[in-house]
Amino acid sequence: MTLNEKIIKNKLGLLNLAKELGNVSQASRLMEFSRDTFYRYKSALDEGGIEALLEQNRRKPNLKNRIDSHTEQAVVALSARL
């Protein structure tokens, strides 16, 4: 089982348990998720299907910390000699 399958399985487990119990609060408490998290998962599932439940990286790369490729290659070449 891949990491993505495990993530989706836990999220769908919460949604299915809430449906089975008929109580979002109780299902969230049992699965140790907040109700807000339940509603985010439910909204994602309703809008985008199972693929929407995959982990989404919200980080944007900080391009200010990058150096030009010529300088990077020179540093790598220098470190390879050491």
PDB file of N, CA, C and O in Angstrom:
ATOM      1  N   MET A   1       0.849  -1.173   0.000  1.00  0.00           N
ATOM      2  CA  MET A   1       0.000   0.000   0.000  1.00  0.00           C
ATOM      3  C   MET A   1       0.900   1.243   0.000  1.00  0.00           C
ATOM      4  O   MET A   1       1.830   1.347   0.799  1.00  0.00           O
ATOM      5  N   THR A   2       0.616   2.154  -0.883  1.00  0.00           N
ATOM      6  CA  THR A   2       1.432   3.358  -0.977  1.00  0.00           C
ATOM      7  C   THR A   2       1.009   4.373   0.073  1.00  0.00           C
ATOM      8  O   THR A   2      -0.032   4.230   0.715  1.00  0.00           O
ATOM      9  N   LEU A   3       1.824   5.387   0.233  1.00  0.00           N
ATOM     10  CA  LEU A   3       1.534   6.438   1.204  1.00  0.00           C
ATOM     11  C   LEU A   3       0.223   7.143   0.862  1.00  0.00           C
ATOM     12  O   LEU A   3      -0.582   7.425   1.750  1.00  0.00           O
ATOM     13  N   ASN A   4       0.011   7.426  -0.414  1.00  0.00           N
ATOM     14  CA  ASN A   4      -1.230   8.107  -0.816  1.00  0.00           C
ATOM     15  C   ASN A   4      -2.455   7.260  -0.514  1.00  0.00           C
ATOM     16  O   ASN A   4      -3.493   7.791  -0.117  1.00  0.00           O
ATOM     17  N   GLU A   5      -2.348   5.952  -0.696  1.00  0.00           N
ATOM     18  CA  GLU A   5      -3.482   5.072  -0.385  1.00  0.00           C
ATOM     19  C   GLU A   5      -3.787   5.077   1.105  1.00  0.00           C
ATOM     20  O   GLU A   5      -4.954   5.042   1.496  1.00  0.00           O
ATOM     21  N   LYS A   6      -2.747   5.121   1.951  1.00  0.00           N
ATOM     22  CA  LYS A   6      -2.957   5.167   3.400  1.00  0.00           C
ATOM     23  C   LYS A   6      -3.637   6.476   3.809  1.00  0.00           C
ATOM     24  O   LYS A   6      -4.532   6.484   4.654  1.00  0.00           O
ATOM     25  N   ILE A   7      -3.204   7.571   3.203  1.00  0.00           N
ATOM     26  CA  ILE A   7      -3.786   8.870   3.522  1.00  0.00           C
ATOM     27  C   ILE A   7      -5.260   8.890   3.147  1.00  0.00           C
ATOM     28  O   ILE A   7      -6.104   9.317   3.935  1.00  0.00           O
ATOM     29  N   ILE A   8      -5.564   8.426   1.941  1.00  0.00           N
ATOM     30  CA  ILE A   8      -6.955   8.413   1.480  1.00  0.00           C
ATOM     31  C   ILE A   8      -7.795   7.467   2.331  1.00  0.00           C
ATOM     32  O   ILE A   8      -8.949   7.764   2.641  1.00  0.00           O
ATOM     33  N   LYS A   9      -7.221   6.332   2.708  1.00  0.00           N
ATOM     34  CA  LYS A   9      -7.957   5.357   3.521  1.00  0.00           C
ATOM     35  C   LYS A   9      -8.386   5.964   4.851  1.00  0.00           C
ATOM     36  O   LYS A   9      -9.523   5.761   5.278  1.00  0.00           O
ATOM     37  N   ASN A  10      -7.497   6.709   5.518  1.00  0.00           N
ATOM     38  CA  ASN A  10      -7.846   7.342   6.792  1.00  0.00           C
ATOM     39  C   ASN A  10      -8.918   8.409   6.621  1.00  0.00           C
ATOM     40  O   ASN A  10      -9.834   8.515   7.437  1.00  0.00           O
ATOM     41  N   LYS A  11      -8.802   9.187   5.573  1.00  0.00           N
ATOM     42  CA  LYS A  11      -9.782  10.252   5.349  1.00  0.00           C
ATOM     43  C   LYS A  11     -11.152   9.675   4.995  1.00  0.00           C
ATOM     44  O   LYS A  11     -12.177  10.133   5.499  1.00  0.00           O
ATOM     45  N   LEU A  12     -11.157   8.674   4.130  1.00  0.00           N
ATOM     46  CA  LEU A  12     -12.429   8.035   3.794  1.00  0.00           C
ATOM     47  C   LEU A  12     -13.000   7.294   4.992  1.00  0.00           C
ATOM     48  O   LEU A  12     -14.218   7.209   5.146  1.00  0.00           O
ATOM     49  N   GLY A  13     -12.132   6.756   5.842  1.00  0.00           N
ATOM     50  CA  GLY A  13     -12.590   6.084   7.059  1.00  0.00           C
ATOM     51  C   GLY A  13     -13.368   7.024   7.956  1.00  0.00           C
ATOM     52  O   GLY A  13     -14.407   6.654   8.503  1.00  0.00           O
ATOM     53  N   LEU A  14     -12.864   8.244   8.106  1.00  0.00           N
ATOM     54  CA  LEU A  14     -13.562   9.250   8.908  1.00  0.00           C
ATOM     55  C   LEU A  14     -14.920   9.581   8.297  1.00  0.00           C
ATOM     56  O   LEU A  14     -15.929   9.639   9.001  1.00  0.00           O
ATOM     57  N   LEU A  15     -14.939   9.797   6.991  1.00  0.00           N
ATOM     58  CA  LEU A  15     -16.195  10.149   6.318  1.00  0.00           C
ATOM     59  C   LEU A  15     -17.207   9.006   6.406  1.00  0.00           C
ATOM     60  O   LEU A  15     -18.392   9.244   6.642  1.00  0.00           O
ATOM     61  N   ASN A  16     -16.746   7.770   6.217  1.00  0.00           N
ATOM     62  CA  ASN A  16     -17.652   6.614   6.291  1.00  0.00           C
ATOM     63  C   ASN A  16     -18.167   6.376   7.705  1.00  0.00           C
ATOM     64  O   ASN A  16     -19.331   6.022   7.897  1.00  0.00           O
ATOM     65  N   LEU A  17     -17.292   6.571   8.699  1.00  0.00           N
ATOM     66  CA  LEU A  17     -17.716   6.377  10.082  1.00  0.00           C
ATOM     67  C   LEU A  17     -18.790   7.394  10.465  1.00  0.00           C
ATOM     68  O   LEU A  17     -19.760   7.052  11.140  1.00  0.00           O
ATOM     69  N   ALA A  18     -18.618   8.629  10.039  1.00  0.00           N
ATOM     70  CA  ALA A  18     -19.617   9.660  10.336  1.00  0.00           C
ATOM     71  C   ALA A  18     -20.954   9.315   9.682  1.00  0.00           C
ATOM     72  O   ALA A  18     -22.019   9.514  10.267  1.00  0.00           O
ATOM     73  N   LYS A  19     -20.880   8.800   8.473  1.00  0.00           N
ATOM     74  CA  LYS A  19     -22.112   8.408   7.779  1.00  0.00           C
ATOM     75  C   LYS A  19     -22.782   7.238   8.493  1.00  0.00           C
ATOM     76  O   LYS A  19     -24.003   7.209   8.645  1.00  0.00           O
ATOM     77  N   GLU A  20     -21.975   6.281   8.925  1.00  0.00           N
ATOM     78  CA  GLU A  20     -22.493   5.098   9.607  1.00  0.00           C
ATOM     79  C   GLU A  20     -23.114   5.451  10.954  1.00  0.00           C
ATOM     80  O   GLU A  20     -24.192   4.962  11.293  1.00  0.00           O
ATOM     81  N   LEU A  21     -22.426   6.307  11.726  1.00  0.00           N
ATOM     82  CA  LEU A  21     -22.927   6.694  13.047  1.00  0.00           C
ATOM     83  C   LEU A  21     -24.036   7.727  12.961  1.00  0.00           C
ATOM     84  O   LEU A  21     -24.881   7.824  13.851  1.00  0.00           O
ATOM     85  N   GLY A  22     -24.025   8.497  11.884  1.00  0.00           N
ATOM     86  CA  GLY A  22     -24.988   9.582  11.761  1.00  0.00           C
ATOM     87  C   GLY A  22     -24.659  10.748  12.661  1.00  0.00           C
ATOM     88  O   GLY A  22     -25.526  11.571  12.954  1.00  0.00           O
ATOM     89  N   ASN A  23     -23.403  10.831  13.110  1.00  0.00           N
ATOM     90  CA  ASN A  23     -22.995  11.877  14.033  1.00  0.00           C
ATOM     91  C   ASN A  23     -21.545  12.268  13.739  1.00  0.00           C
ATOM     92  O   ASN A  23     -20.618  11.499  13.993  1.00  0.00           O
ATOM     93  N   VAL A  24     -21.368  13.465  13.206  1.00  0.00           N
ATOM     94  CA  VAL A  24     -20.039  13.943  12.832  1.00  0.00           C
ATOM     95  C   VAL A  24     -19.163  14.136  14.063  1.00  0.00           C
ATOM     96  O   VAL A  24     -17.985  13.781  14.045  1.00  0.00           O
ATOM     97  N   SER A  25     -19.717  14.688  15.116  1.00  0.00           N
ATOM     98  CA  SER A  25     -18.935  14.950  16.327  1.00  0.00           C
ATOM     99  C   SER A  25     -18.378  13.666  16.930  1.00  0.00           C
ATOM    100  O   SER A  25     -17.207  13.601  17.304  1.00  0.00           O
ATOM    101  N   GLN A  26     -19.213  12.662  17.020  1.00  0.00           N
ATOM    102  CA  GLN A  26     -18.780  11.400  17.614  1.00  0.00           C
ATOM    103  C   GLN A  26     -17.730  10.715  16.738  1.00  0.00           C
ATOM    104  O   GLN A  26     -16.747  10.182  17.254  1.00  0.00           O
ATOM    105  N   ALA A  27     -17.927  10.726  15.433  1.00  0.00           N
ATOM    106  CA  ALA A  27     -16.960  10.108  14.519  1.00  0.00           C
ATOM    107  C   ALA A  27     -15.623  10.841  14.593  1.00  0.00           C
ATOM    108  O   ALA A  27     -14.566  10.211  14.604  1.00  0.00           O
ATOM    109  N   SER A  28     -15.671  12.158  14.643  1.00  0.00           N
ATOM    110  CA  SER A  28     -14.443  12.944  14.724  1.00  0.00           C
ATOM    111  C   SER A  28     -13.697  12.664  16.014  1.00  0.00           C
ATOM    112  O   SER A  28     -12.471  12.548  16.020  1.00  0.00           O
ATOM    113  N   ARG A  29     -14.436  12.555  17.100  1.00  0.00           N
ATOM    114  CA  ARG A  29     -13.816  12.259  18.392  1.00  0.00           C
ATOM    115  C   ARG A  29     -13.164  10.875  18.387  1.00  0.00           C
ATOM    116  O   ARG A  29     -12.044  10.710  18.870  1.00  0.00           O
ATOM    117  N   LEU A  30     -13.865   9.889  17.843  1.00  0.00           N
ATOM    118  CA  LEU A  30     -13.340   8.525  17.800  1.00  0.00           C
ATOM    119  C   LEU A  30     -12.083   8.418  16.936  1.00  0.00           C
ATOM    120  O   LEU A  30     -11.152   7.690  17.279  1.00  0.00           O
ATOM    121  N   MET A  31     -12.058   9.136  15.827  1.00  0.00           N
ATOM    122  CA  MET A  31     -10.917   9.072  14.908  1.00  0.00           C
ATOM    123  C   MET A  31      -9.839  10.102  15.248  1.00  0.00           C
ATOM    124  O   MET A  31      -8.798  10.159  14.593  1.00  0.00           O
ATOM    125  N   GLU A  32     -10.095  10.917  16.278  1.00  0.00           N
ATOM    126  CA  GLU A  32      -9.165  11.951  16.744  1.00  0.00           C
ATOM    127  C   GLU A  32      -8.858  12.993  15.671  1.00  0.00           C
ATOM    128  O   GLU A  32      -7.709  13.380  15.462  1.00  0.00           O
ATOM    129  N   PHE A  33      -9.923  13.435  14.997  1.00  0.00           N
ATOM    130  CA  PHE A  33      -9.870  14.542  14.053  1.00  0.00           C
ATOM    131  C   PHE A  33     -10.801  15.622  14.571  1.00  0.00           C
ATOM    132  O   PHE A  33     -11.705  15.349  15.360  1.00  0.00           O
ATOM    133  N   SER A  34     -10.577  16.844  14.124  1.00  0.00           N
ATOM    134  CA  SER A  34     -11.512  17.906  14.491  1.00  0.00           C
ATOM    135  C   SER A  34     -12.698  17.868  13.520  1.00  0.00           C
ATOM    136  O   SER A  34     -12.606  17.317  12.423  1.00  0.00           O
ATOM    137  N   ARG A  35     -13.794  18.458  13.945  1.00  0.00           N
ATOM    138  CA  ARG A  35     -14.957  18.520  13.057  1.00  0.00           C
ATOM    139  C   ARG A  35     -14.643  19.374  11.839  1.00  0.00           C
ATOM    140  O   ARG A  35     -15.131  19.102  10.742  1.00  0.00           O
ATOM    141  N   ASP A  36     -13.832  20.401  12.028  1.00  0.00           N
ATOM    142  CA  ASP A  36     -13.422  21.244  10.907  1.00  0.00           C
ATOM    143  C   ASP A  36     -12.695  20.411   9.847  1.00  0.00           C
ATOM    144  O   ASP A  36     -12.909  20.587   8.648  1.00  0.00           O
ATOM    145  N   THR A  37     -11.845  19.517  10.304  1.00  0.00           N
ATOM    146  CA  THR A  37     -11.122  18.640   9.379  1.00  0.00           C
ATOM    147  C   THR A  37     -12.098  17.744   8.637  1.00  0.00           C
ATOM    148  O   THR A  37     -11.944  17.531   7.434  1.00  0.00           O
ATOM    149  N   PHE A  38     -13.095  17.216   9.327  1.00  0.00           N
ATOM    150  CA  PHE A  38     -14.110  16.385   8.676  1.00  0.00           C
ATOM    151  C   PHE A  38     -14.780  17.151   7.548  1.00  0.00           C
ATOM    152  O   PHE A  38     -14.920  16.640   6.436  1.00  0.00           O
ATOM    153  N   TYR A  39     -15.193  18.376   7.835  1.00  0.00           N
ATOM    154  CA  TYR A  39     -15.902  19.152   6.822  1.00  0.00           C
ATOM    155  C   TYR A  39     -14.992  19.554   5.668  1.00  0.00           C
ATOM    156  O   TYR A  39     -15.460  19.684   4.537  1.00  0.00           O
ATOM    157  N   ARG A  40     -13.701  19.753   5.929  1.00  0.00           N
ATOM    158  CA  ARG A  40     -12.764  20.021   4.828  1.00  0.00           C
ATOM    159  C   ARG A  40     -12.624  18.798   3.937  1.00  0.00           C
ATOM    160  O   ARG A  40     -12.611  18.921   2.712  1.00  0.00           O
ATOM    161  N   TYR A  41     -12.519  17.610   4.544  1.00  0.00           N
ATOM    162  CA  TYR A  41     -12.426  16.375   3.775  1.00  0.00           C
ATOM    163  C   TYR A  41     -13.694  16.149   2.964  1.00  0.00           C
ATOM    164  O   TYR A  41     -13.631  15.781   1.791  1.00  0.00           O
ATOM    165  N   LYS A  42     -14.837  16.370   3.587  1.00  0.00           N
ATOM    166  CA  LYS A  42     -16.118  16.170   2.908  1.00  0.00           C
ATOM    167  C   LYS A  42     -16.264  17.116   1.732  1.00  0.00           C
ATOM    168  O   LYS A  42     -16.716  16.721   0.657  1.00  0.00           O
ATOM    169  N   SER A  43     -15.881  18.365   1.940  1.00  0.00           N
ATOM    170  CA  SER A  43     -15.953  19.351   0.868  1.00  0.00           C
ATOM    171  C   SER A  43     -15.024  18.979  -0.287  1.00  0.00           C
ATOM    172  O   SER A  43     -15.403  19.084  -1.453  1.00  0.00           O
ATOM    173  N   ALA A  44     -13.817  18.548   0.039  1.00  0.00           N
ATOM    174  CA  ALA A  44     -12.860  18.153  -0.997  1.00  0.00           C
ATOM    175  C   ALA A  44     -13.385  16.957  -1.783  1.00  0.00           C
ATOM    176  O   ALA A  44     -13.266  16.922  -3.008  1.00  0.00           O
ATOM    177  N   LEU A  45     -13.960  15.985  -1.096  1.00  0.00           N
ATOM    178  CA  LEU A  45     -14.503  14.799  -1.755  1.00  0.00           C
ATOM    179  C   LEU A  45     -15.668  15.178  -2.662  1.00  0.00           C
ATOM    180  O   LEU A  45     -15.766  14.689  -3.787  1.00  0.00           O
ATOM    181  N   ASP A  46     -16.547  16.044  -2.176  1.00  0.00           N
ATOM    182  CA  ASP A  46     -17.704  16.462  -2.970  1.00  0.00           C
ATOM    183  C   ASP A  46     -17.285  17.240  -4.213  1.00  0.00           C
ATOM    184  O   ASP A  46     -17.890  17.089  -5.274  1.00  0.00           O
ATOM    185  N   GLU A  47     -16.261  18.062  -4.088  1.00  0.00           N
ATOM    186  CA  GLU A  47     -15.849  18.917  -5.202  1.00  0.00           C
ATOM    187  C   GLU A  47     -14.944  18.210  -6.200  1.00  0.00           C
ATOM    188  O   GLU A  47     -15.087  18.400  -7.408  1.00  0.00           O
ATOM    189  N   GLY A  48     -14.007  17.390  -5.703  1.00  0.00           N
ATOM    190  CA  GLY A  48     -13.014  16.839  -6.615  1.00  0.00           C
ATOM    191  C   GLY A  48     -12.869  15.342  -6.612  1.00  0.00           C
ATOM    192  O   GLY A  48     -11.987  14.816  -7.292  1.00  0.00           O
ATOM    193  N   GLY A  49     -13.689  14.639  -5.884  1.00  0.00           N
ATOM    194  CA  GLY A  49     -13.589  13.192  -5.839  1.00  0.00           C
ATOM    195  C   GLY A  49     -12.449  12.728  -4.945  1.00  0.00           C
ATOM    196  O   GLY A  49     -11.904  13.501  -4.157  1.00  0.00           O
ATOM    197  N   ILE A  50     -12.103  11.476  -5.079  1.00  0.00           N
ATOM    198  CA  ILE A  50     -11.080  10.873  -4.218  1.00  0.00           C
ATOM    199  C   ILE A  50      -9.718  11.513  -4.433  1.00  0.00           C
ATOM    200  O   ILE A  50      -8.934  11.625  -3.490  1.00  0.00           O
ATOM    201  N   GLU A  51      -9.421  11.938  -5.666  1.00  0.00           N
ATOM    202  CA  GLU A  51      -8.123  12.554  -5.955  1.00  0.00           C
ATOM    203  C   GLU A  51      -7.913  13.830  -5.143  1.00  0.00           C
ATOM    204  O   GLU A  51      -6.777  14.197  -4.845  1.00  0.00           O
ATOM    205  N   ALA A  52      -8.995  14.499  -4.789  1.00  0.00           N
ATOM    206  CA  ALA A  52      -8.903  15.743  -4.024  1.00  0.00           C
ATOM    207  C   ALA A  52      -8.484  15.488  -2.582  1.00  0.00           C
ATOM    208  O   ALA A  52      -8.088  16.418  -1.879  1.00  0.00           O
ATOM    209  N   LEU A  53      -8.568  14.232  -2.133  1.00  0.00           N
ATOM    210  CA  LEU A  53      -8.183  13.911  -0.760  1.00  0.00           C
ATOM    211  C   LEU A  53      -6.679  13.703  -0.597  1.00  0.00           C
ATOM    212  O   LEU A  53      -6.191  13.577   0.526  1.00  0.00           O
ATOM    213  N   LEU A  54      -5.952  13.666  -1.693  1.00  0.00           N
ATOM    214  CA  LEU A  54      -4.503  13.520  -1.610  1.00  0.00           C
ATOM    215  C   LEU A  54      -3.895  14.723  -0.928  1.00  0.00           C
ATOM    216  O   LEU A  54      -4.443  15.824  -0.976  1.00  0.00           O
ATOM    217  N   GLU A  55      -2.753  14.505  -0.288  1.00  0.00           N
ATOM    218  CA  GLU A  55      -2.048  15.606   0.365  1.00  0.00           C
ATOM    219  C   GLU A  55      -1.675  16.643  -0.674  1.00  0.00           C
ATOM    220  O   GLU A  55      -1.190  16.306  -1.754  1.00  0.00           O
ATOM    221  N   GLN A  56      -1.898  17.884  -0.352  1.00  0.00           N
ATOM    222  CA  GLN A  56      -1.569  18.962  -1.268  1.00  0.00           C
ATOM    223  C   GLN A  56      -0.501  19.822  -0.630  1.00  0.00           C
ATOM    224  O   GLN A  56      -0.639  20.277   0.505  1.00  0.00           O
ATOM    225  N   ASN A  57       0.553  20.034  -1.370  1.00  0.00           N
ATOM    226  CA  ASN A  57       1.651  20.847  -0.877  1.00  0.00           C
ATOM    227  C   ASN A  57       1.297  22.313  -1.087  1.00  0.00           C
ATOM    228  O   ASN A  57       1.100  22.749  -2.220  1.00  0.00           O
ATOM    229  N   ARG A  58       1.218  23.062  -0.014  1.00  0.00           N
ATOM    230  CA  ARG A  58       0.841  24.472  -0.097  1.00  0.00           C
ATOM    231  C   ARG A  58       2.045  25.397  -0.110  1.00  0.00           C
ATOM    232  O   ARG A  58       1.909  26.607  -0.291  1.00  0.00           O
ATOM    233  N   ARG A  59       3.207  24.828   0.081  1.00  0.00           N
ATOM    234  CA  ARG A  59       4.409  25.649   0.120  1.00  0.00           C
ATOM    235  C   ARG A  59       4.770  26.132  -1.272  1.00  0.00           C
ATOM    236  O   ARG A  59       4.705  25.376  -2.241  1.00  0.00           O
ATOM    237  N   LYS A  60       5.144  27.374  -1.362  1.00  0.00           N
ATOM    238  CA  LYS A  60       5.624  27.933  -2.610  1.00  0.00           C
ATOM    239  C   LYS A  60       7.133  28.032  -2.513  1.00  0.00           C
ATOM    240  O   LYS A  60       7.658  28.404  -1.464  1.00  0.00           O
ATOM    241  N   PRO A  61       7.838  27.710  -3.581  1.00  0.00           N
ATOM    242  CA  PRO A  61       9.292  27.798  -3.520  1.00  0.00           C
ATOM    243  C   PRO A  61       9.744  29.242  -3.329  1.00  0.00           C
ATOM    244  O   PRO A  61       9.175  30.169  -3.906  1.00  0.00           O
ATOM    245  N   ASN A  62      10.766  29.409  -2.518  1.00  0.00           N
ATOM    246  CA  ASN A  62      11.322  30.734  -2.269  1.00  0.00           C
ATOM    247  C   ASN A  62      12.478  30.940  -3.236  1.00  0.00           C
ATOM    248  O   ASN A  62      13.598  30.499  -2.976  1.00  0.00           O
ATOM    249  N   LEU A  63      12.212  31.598  -4.336  1.00  0.00           N
ATOM    250  CA  LEU A  63      13.214  31.763  -5.372  1.00  0.00           C
ATOM    251  C   LEU A  63      14.323  32.725  -4.970  1.00  0.00           C
ATOM    252  O   LEU A  63      15.368  32.757  -5.620  1.00  0.00           O
ATOM    253  N   LYS A  64      14.127  33.500  -3.926  1.00  0.00           N
ATOM    254  CA  LYS A  64      15.156  34.426  -3.464  1.00  0.00           C
ATOM    255  C   LYS A  64      16.361  33.672  -2.912  1.00  0.00           C
ATOM    256  O   LYS A  64      17.469  34.208  -2.887  1.00  0.00           O
ATOM    257  N   ASN A  65      16.156  32.443  -2.472  1.00  0.00           N
ATOM    258  CA  ASN A  65      17.241  31.652  -1.903  1.00  0.00           C
ATOM    259  C   ASN A  65      18.023  30.879  -2.959  1.00  0.00           C
ATOM    260  O   ASN A  65      18.945  30.140  -2.615  1.00  0.00           O
ATOM    261  N   ARG A  66      17.684  31.030  -4.207  1.00  0.00           N
ATOM    262  CA  ARG A  66      18.340  30.293  -5.284  1.00  0.00           C
ATOM    263  C   ARG A  66      19.524  31.093  -5.828  1.00  0.00           C
ATOM    264  O   ARG A  66      19.548  32.323  -5.796  1.00  0.00           O
ATOM    265  N   ILE A  67      20.494  30.345  -6.325  1.00  0.00           N
ATOM    266  CA  ILE A  67      21.617  30.980  -7.009  1.00  0.00           C
ATOM    267  C   ILE A  67      21.559  30.561  -8.471  1.00  0.00           C
ATOM    268  O   ILE A  67      20.857  29.611  -8.818  1.00  0.00           O
ATOM    269  N   ASP A  68      22.281  31.254  -9.317  1.00  0.00           N
ATOM    270  CA  ASP A  68      22.228  30.903 -10.733  1.00  0.00           C
ATOM    271  C   ASP A  68      22.913  29.555 -10.955  1.00  0.00           C
ATOM    272  O   ASP A  68      23.744  29.132 -10.151  1.00  0.00           O
ATOM    273  N   SER A  69      22.561  28.891 -12.045  1.00  0.00           N
ATOM    274  CA  SER A  69      23.036  27.528 -12.280  1.00  0.00           C
ATOM    275  C   SER A  69      24.545  27.468 -12.499  1.00  0.00           C
ATOM    276  O   SER A  69      25.173  26.470 -12.146  1.00  0.00           O
ATOM    277  N   HIS A  70      25.138  28.514 -13.072  1.00  0.00           N
ATOM    278  CA  HIS A  70      26.586  28.526 -13.299  1.00  0.00           C
ATOM    279  C   HIS A  70      27.331  28.478 -11.959  1.00  0.00           C
ATOM    280  O   HIS A  70      28.289  27.718 -11.814  1.00  0.00           O
ATOM    281  N   THR A  71      26.907  29.272 -10.995  1.00  0.00           N
ATOM    282  CA  THR A  71      27.538  29.286  -9.679  1.00  0.00           C
ATOM    283  C   THR A  71      27.329  27.948  -8.979  1.00  0.00           C
ATOM    284  O   THR A  71      28.244  27.433  -8.337  1.00  0.00           O
ATOM    285  N   GLU A  72      26.142  27.387  -9.098  1.00  0.00           N
ATOM    286  CA  GLU A  72      25.859  26.096  -8.471  1.00  0.00           C
ATOM    287  C   GLU A  72      26.763  24.996  -9.033  1.00  0.00           C
ATOM    288  O   GLU A  72      27.311  24.190  -8.281  1.00  0.00           O
ATOM    289  N   GLN A  73      26.911  24.970 -10.344  1.00  0.00           N
ATOM    290  CA  GLN A  73      27.780  23.966 -10.970  1.00  0.00           C
ATOM    291  C   GLN A  73      29.220  24.123 -10.525  1.00  0.00           C
ATOM    292  O   GLN A  73      29.914  23.127 -10.321  1.00  0.00           O
ATOM    293  N   ALA A  74      29.688  25.372 -10.369  1.00  0.00           N
ATOM    294  CA  ALA A  74      31.058  25.602  -9.932  1.00  0.00           C
ATOM    295  C   ALA A  74      31.262  25.096  -8.494  1.00  0.00           C
ATOM    296  O   ALA A  74      32.297  24.507  -8.183  1.00  0.00           O
ATOM    297  N   VAL A  75      30.286  25.324  -7.636  1.00  0.00           N
ATOM    298  CA  VAL A  75      30.396  24.855  -6.244  1.00  0.00           C
ATOM    299  C   VAL A  75      30.374  23.329  -6.196  1.00  0.00           C
ATOM    300  O   VAL A  75      31.135  22.727  -5.438  1.00  0.00           O
ATOM    301  N   VAL A  76      29.518  22.700  -6.989  1.00  0.00           N
ATOM    302  CA  VAL A  76      29.442  21.242  -7.019  1.00  0.00           C
ATOM    303  C   VAL A  76      30.744  20.666  -7.536  1.00  0.00           C
ATOM    304  O   VAL A  76      31.246  19.683  -6.991  1.00  0.00           O
ATOM    305  N   ALA A  77      31.300  21.265  -8.581  1.00  0.00           N
ATOM    306  CA  ALA A  77      32.572  20.782  -9.128  1.00  0.00           C
ATOM    307  C   ALA A  77      33.679  20.933  -8.112  1.00  0.00           C
ATOM    308  O   ALA A  77      34.515  20.040  -7.979  1.00  0.00           O
ATOM    309  N   LEU A  78      33.706  22.038  -7.391  1.00  0.00           N
ATOM    310  CA  LEU A  78      34.734  22.270  -6.373  1.00  0.00           C
ATOM    311  C   LEU A  78      34.607  21.271  -5.226  1.00  0.00           C
ATOM    312  O   LEU A  78      35.607  20.751  -4.732  1.00  0.00           O
ATOM    313  N   SER A  79      33.377  21.008  -4.808  1.00  0.00           N
ATOM    314  CA  SER A  79      33.180  20.062  -3.693  1.00  0.00           C
ATOM    315  C   SER A  79      33.496  18.633  -4.100  1.00  0.00           C
ATOM    316  O   SER A  79      33.900  17.823  -3.265  1.00  0.00           O
ATOM    317  N   ALA A  80      33.313  18.315  -5.391  1.00  0.00           N
ATOM    318  CA  ALA A  80      33.610  16.967  -5.870  1.00  0.00           C
ATOM    319  C   ALA A  80      35.127  16.700  -5.833  1.00  0.00           C
ATOM    320  O   ALA A  80      35.546  15.553  -5.682  1.00  0.00           O
ATOM    321  N   ARG A  81      35.935  17.736  -5.967  1.00  0.00           N
ATOM    322  CA  ARG A  81      37.384  17.593  -5.929  1.00  0.00           C
ATOM    323  C   ARG A  81      37.891  17.337  -4.512  1.00  0.00           C
ATOM    324  O   ARG A  81      38.938  16.717  -4.326  1.00  0.00           O
ATOM    325  N   LEU A  82      37.152  17.810  -3.523  1.00  0.00           N
ATOM    326  CA  LEU A  82      37.582  17.660  -2.141  1.00  0.00           C
ATOM    327  C   LEU A  82      37.272  16.292  -1.701  1.00  0.00           C
ATOM    328  O   LEU A  82      37.549  15.933  -0.557  1.00  0.00           O
TER     329      LEU A  82
END
